[in-house]
C-alpha cells in the first residue's frame, strides 16, 4: 500500500491532529480499498460510506480529542455499537441495534477514533463460518471467529480491527491471514458490551498490520504508557516450547518455528528451549470443558427460545456442555488455576516464549475455520499472546508464530514481539 493508508496508526493520528492529513481523506482511502476488494473477500457485515465520512469530517472540524483522533477502526460483529447493526453472526439478531457501545468501542471513541464498519464473525464466535474468504487465496478459510477482522486488515481494507478470543479466535486467523493478532492479558480491555460466550475465557483484542500498531492502540485504550510507547527489547531472552500439542504441528509450522529461531539468533536474541511442564498437558482438554460448559449456559436464551435458528455445530456444543457436571467444570478450573500459579517457573528469565500459532497454513475450503489447538491453553491461562507473520508455507499461504508472555506484563511481551518482528523482516 502507498499513500495515507501506508502510515502507522500513530503517524496517521499525528498528521490528522496537525492538519497535515484530512481525516475525511484518510477515511476515503480506506473506503476505496473496501470498494475494490470487498466483493472478493467478504470481510464486512456492514459498512455505510456516508456515516463513515460524516464522522471523519466531524473530526476535521473539531480539536483533537485524543491520541486516536481521526482513525477509522473496524469492529467485529460480536461487539455492540451504537448506530451500527450488531448481529453476532446469527439470524436470531438480524437487524439488532444496540442501545449502547461496548466499553472497548466507547474507549476508542473517547480517544478520537470512530467506526469504519462491522466485520464478519462466525456464529456467536463459535465455528460456523460466515462469508469471508482468505485474502491470499479465496479457496481457503481466513480462520475464525474474528474472520472478517483478520481478512479486512490483511486485504488492506482497515488499519486495525477489534477481535475477540475464547479459544483461538484472534491468534489463529492472524496466522492464516498474515497479520498481527494480539490477545492481551485476560480482562485488560473491558468486556462490557461483548456478547458473552464463556465468562472466564472471553478476551477482547486486536488485529493489526504491525506489532507497534497493536501495542499503541491497546496502550491508549488501557492508559498503559509502556504499552502505548513500546520499544523493541534489546537482545531479549526468548524461550522455545513445543507445547503438549506438538504432534498437531504440520511441516509448515515446524519450518516457520525453525526460521524464527534462526532469525532471532541472528538478531542477537538469547534463545533457549523450554521444557513442557507436566501441568500443561491437560490444559487443552480443560479449556474445551470450560468453554462448552459456560457457552451452553451463557447462550441459554438462544438455546431455549431460538433453537431452530441455531446451527447444528453450535447445537452439538450445547448438548455436550449440558452433559458436563459442575464437579467436572470445577476440576477443569482448578487445573487451570494450578498451572497459572506455576507460570513464573515456566517463563523463568524469558521475556516471552515462542510456540506455534496454528497447526499450519489455512485449510482449504470454507466450512472449517481451522483448529485452535495451539491457542486454547493460553486463553485458559489468561496470558497475553501475539501472533507475528513468519513467512509462508508450501502452498504459498502465510504462517505465523505465537509469542506468549507473563500475565499482566503485556508491555514486556510486546517489546519482545517488536524485536522479533524486526528480526523476521531482516531474515525474510
Rosetta blueprint (number, residue, H / E / L):
1 X L
2 X L
3 X H
4 X H
5 X H
6 X H
7 X L
8 X L
9 X H
10 X H
11 X H
12 X H
13 X H
14 X H
15 X H
16 X H
17 X H
18 X L
19 X L
20 X L
21 X L
22 X L
23 X H
24 X H
25 X H
26 X H
27 X H
28 X H
29 X H
30 X H
31 X H
32 X H
33 X H
34 X H
35 X H
36 X H
37 X H
38 X H
39 X H
40 X H
41 X H
42 X L
43 X L
44 X E
45 X E
46 X E
47 X L
48 X L
49 X H
50 X H
51 X H
52 X H
53 X H
54 X H
55 X H
56 X H
57 X H
58 X H
59 X H
60 X H
61 X H
62 X L
63 X L
64 X L
65 X L
66 X L
67 X L
68 X L
69 X L
70 X L
71 X L
72 X E
73 X E
74 X E
75 X E
76 X E
77 X L
78 X L
79 X E
80 X L
81 X L
82 X L
83 X L
84 X L
85 X L
86 X L
87 X L
88 X L
89 X L
90 X L
91 X H
92 X H
93 X H
94 X L
95 X L
96 X L
97 X L
98 X L
99 X L
100 X L
101 X L
102 X L
103 X H
104 X H
105 X H
106 X H
107 X H
108 X H
109 X H
110 X H
111 X L
112 X L
113 X L
114 X E
115 X E
116 X E
117 X E
118 X E
119 X E
120 X L
121 X L
122 X L
123 X H
124 X H
125 X H
126 X L
127 X L
128 X L
129 X L
130 X L
131 X L
132 X L
133 X L
134 X E
135 X L
136 X L
137 X E
138 X L
139 X L
140 X E
141 X L
142 X L
143 X L
144 X L
145 X L
146 X L
147 X H
148 X H
149 X H
150 X H
151 X H
152 X H
153 X H
154 X H
155 X L
156 X L
157 X L
158 X L
159 X L
160 X E
161 X E
162 X E
163 X E
164 X E
165 X E
166 X L
167 X L
168 X L
169 X L
170 X L
171 X H
172 X H
173 X H
174 X H
175 X H
176 X H
177 X H
178 X L
179 X L
180 X E
181 X E
182 X E
183 X E
184 X L
185 X L
186 X L
187 X L
188 X L
189 X L
190 X L
191 X L
192 X L
193 X L
194 X E
195 X L
196 X L
197 X L
198 X L
199 X L
200 X L
201 X L
202 X L
203 X E
204 X E
205 X E
206 X E
207 X E
208 X E
209 X L
210 X L
211 X H
212 X H
213 X H
214 X H
215 X H
216 X H
217 X H
218 X H
219 X H
220 X H
221 X H
222 X H
223 X L
224 X L
225 X H
226 X H
227 X H
228 X H
229 X L
230 X L
231 X L
232 X L
233 X L
234 X L
235 X L
236 X L
237 X E
238 X E
239 X E
240 X E
241 X L
242 X L
243 X L
244 X L
245 X L
246 X H
247 X H
248 X H
249 X L
250 X L
251 X H
252 X H
253 X H
254 X H
255 X H
256 X H
257 X H
258 X H
259 X H
260 X H
261 X H
262 X H
263 X H
264 X H
265 X H
266 X H
267 X L
268 X L
269 X L
270 X E
271 X E
272 X E
273 X E
274 X L
275 X L
276 X L
277 X L
278 X H
279 X H
280 X H
281 X L
282 X L
283 X H
284 X H
285 X H
286 X H
287 X H
288 X H
289 X H
290 X H
291 X H
292 X H
293 X H
294 X H
295 X H
296 X H
297 X H
298 X H
299 X L
300 X H
301 X H
302 X H
303 X H
304 X H
305 X H
306 X L
307 X H
308 X H
309 X H
310 X L
311 X L
312 X H
313 X H
314 X H
315 X H
316 X H
317 X H
318 X H
319 X H
320 X H
321 X H
322 X H
323 X H
324 X L
325 X L
326 X H
327 X H
328 X H
329 X H
330 X H
331 X H
332 X H
333 X H
334 X H
335 X H
336 X H
337 X H
338 X H
339 X H
340 X H
341 X H
342 X L
343 X H
344 X H
345 X H
346 X H
347 X H
348 X L
349 X L
350 X L
351 X L
352 X E
353 X E
354 X E
355 X E
356 X E
357 X L
358 X L
359 X L
360 X L
361 X L
362 X L
363 X L
364 X E
365 X L
366 X L
367 X L
368 X L
369 X L
370 X L
371 X L
372 X L
373 X L
374 X L
375 X L
376 X H
377 X H
378 X H
379 X H
380 X H
381 X H
382 X L
383 X L
384 X L
385 X E
386 X E
387 X E
388 X E
389 X E
390 X E
391 X E
392 X E
393 X L
394 X L
395 X L
396 X L
397 X L
398 X E
399 X E
400 X E
401 X E
402 X E
403 X E
404 X E
405 X L
406 X L
407 X L
408 X L
409 X L
410 X H
411 X H
412 X H
413 X H
414 X H
415 X H
416 X H
417 X H
418 X H
419 X H
420 X H
421 X H
422 X H
423 X H
424 X H
425 X H
426 X H
427 X H
428 X L
